[in-house]
């Protein structure tokens, strides 16, 4: 829901499951205001989706990850007369016994390409930084 004009208005987002409800404003989206914004929620969804896809890929390859932790940063930029999500950065760390760096990075790259949220945002540059923890 959004009430008012773009600059001075305010809104609320609520998940249909009831798991989240939060406010957003022009300032929380384009400046440093309090609240959330659509891009932050996309980032959270992408990080969660990637972590699950990566863990699944590791398991299918015979590895049992102790932990996969991913942060995502969505870049919203002015393009022409409007705004566009131009890049998403995924930063992931995985604690995966018995895997080598090459396999770890190959499986991370596969998860980046194949998780459903990555496929949804396929028109955006997705950058991946993967770190194997020992």
C-alpha positions as CSV (number, residue, x, y, z in Angstrom):
1,X,0.0,0.0,0.0
2,X,1.2,3.5,-0.8
3,X,-0.4,6.8,0.4
4,X,0.4,10.2,-1.0
5,X,2.8,11.4,-3.6
6,X,6.2,10.0,-4.3
7,X,8.4,12.4,-2.3
8,X,6.2,12.9,0.8
9,X,4.1,9.7,0.8
10,X,4.5,6.6,2.9
11,X,3.7,2.9,2.5
12,X,3.5,-0.5,4.1
13,X,4.5,-3.9,2.8
14,X,3.1,-7.0,4.3
15,X,3.8,-10.6,3.3
16,X,0.7,-12.7,2.8
17,X,2.0,-15.2,5.3
18,X,2.2,-12.6,8.0
19,X,5.9,-13.3,8.5
20,X,6.9,-9.7,7.7
21,X,5.3,-6.2,7.8
22,X,7.2,-3.0,7.4
23,X,7.0,0.6,6.4
24,X,8.8,2.3,3.5
25,X,9.2,5.9,2.3
26,X,10.9,7.8,-0.5
27,X,13.8,8.4,2.0
28,X,14.1,4.7,2.9
29,X,14.3,3.8,-0.8
30,X,16.4,6.6,-2.3
31,X,18.1,8.2,0.7
32,X,19.1,7.1,4.2
33,X,15.6,7.0,5.8
34,X,14.4,4.4,8.2
35,X,12.3,1.5,7.0
36,X,12.7,-0.9,4.2
37,X,12.4,-0.7,0.4
38,X,11.5,-3.1,-2.4
39,X,15.2,-3.6,-3.3
40,X,16.1,-4.7,0.2
41,X,13.4,-7.3,0.1
42,X,14.6,-8.5,-3.3
43,X,18.1,-8.8,-1.9
44,X,16.9,-10.8,1.1
45,X,14.9,-13.1,-1.3
46,X,17.9,-13.5,-3.6
47,X,20.3,-14.3,-0.7
48,X,17.9,-16.9,0.7
49,X,17.2,-18.5,-2.6
50,X,20.9,-18.6,-3.6
51,X,21.9,-20.2,-0.2
52,X,19.3,-22.9,-0.6
53,X,20.3,-23.6,-4.2
54,X,24.0,-23.7,-3.3
55,X,23.4,-26.1,-0.4
56,X,21.3,-28.3,-2.7
57,X,24.0,-28.3,-5.4
58,X,26.7,-29.2,-2.8
59,X,24.6,-32.0,-1.5
60,X,23.9,-33.4,-5.0
61,X,27.7,-33.3,-5.6
62,X,28.2,-35.4,-2.5
63,X,29.1,-32.7,0.0
64,X,27.3,-31.8,3.2
65,X,27.7,-28.1,4.0
66,X,27.9,-27.2,7.7
67,X,26.8,-23.6,6.8
68,X,26.2,-21.4,3.8
69,X,25.7,-17.7,4.5
70,X,24.9,-15.2,1.8
71,X,24.4,-11.4,1.7
72,X,23.0,-9.7,-1.3
73,X,23.2,-6.0,-2.3
74,X,20.9,-4.6,-4.9
75,X,22.0,-1.5,-6.8
76,X,19.2,0.8,-7.9
77,X,20.4,3.5,-10.3
78,X,19.0,6.3,-12.3
79,X,18.8,5.3,-15.9
80,X,17.4,7.8,-18.3
81,X,14.2,9.3,-16.9
82,X,13.6,6.4,-14.4
83,X,15.3,4.0,-12.1
84,X,16.6,0.5,-12.8
85,X,18.1,-2.3,-10.8
86,X,21.4,-2.7,-12.6
87,X,23.4,-5.1,-10.5
88,X,23.1,-7.5,-7.6
89,X,26.1,-8.6,-5.6
90,X,26.0,-11.9,-3.9
91,X,28.6,-12.4,-1.2
92,X,28.6,-16.0,0.1
93,X,30.6,-18.0,2.6
94,X,30.4,-21.7,2.9
95,X,31.8,-24.1,5.5
96,X,31.9,-27.3,3.4
97,X,34.1,-30.2,4.6
98,X,36.2,-32.1,2.0
99,X,35.5,-29.8,-1.0
100,X,38.3,-28.1,-2.9
101,X,38.2,-24.5,-4.0
102,X,37.5,-25.3,-7.7
103,X,34.5,-27.4,-7.0
104,X,33.2,-24.9,-4.4
105,X,33.4,-22.1,-6.9
106,X,31.9,-24.1,-9.8
107,X,28.9,-25.1,-7.6
108,X,28.5,-21.5,-6.4
109,X,28.4,-20.3,-10.0
110,X,25.8,-22.9,-10.9
111,X,23.6,-21.8,-8.0
112,X,24.0,-18.2,-9.1
113,X,22.8,-19.1,-12.6
114,X,20.0,-21.5,-11.6
115,X,18.3,-20.4,-8.4
116,X,14.8,-19.2,-9.2
117,X,15.4,-15.6,-8.1
118,X,18.5,-15.4,-10.2
119,X,16.4,-16.6,-13.2
120,X,13.8,-14.0,-12.3
121,X,16.3,-11.1,-12.4
122,X,18.3,-12.5,-15.4
123,X,18.3,-9.1,-17.1
124,X,20.5,-7.8,-14.2
125,X,24.2,-8.3,-13.8
126,X,24.7,-10.6,-10.9
127,X,28.2,-10.6,-9.4
128,X,29.3,-13.4,-7.1
129,X,32.0,-13.5,-4.5
130,X,32.3,-16.9,-2.9
131,X,34.6,-17.8,0.0
132,X,35.3,-21.3,1.2
133,X,35.8,-21.3,5.0
134,X,38.3,-23.8,6.6
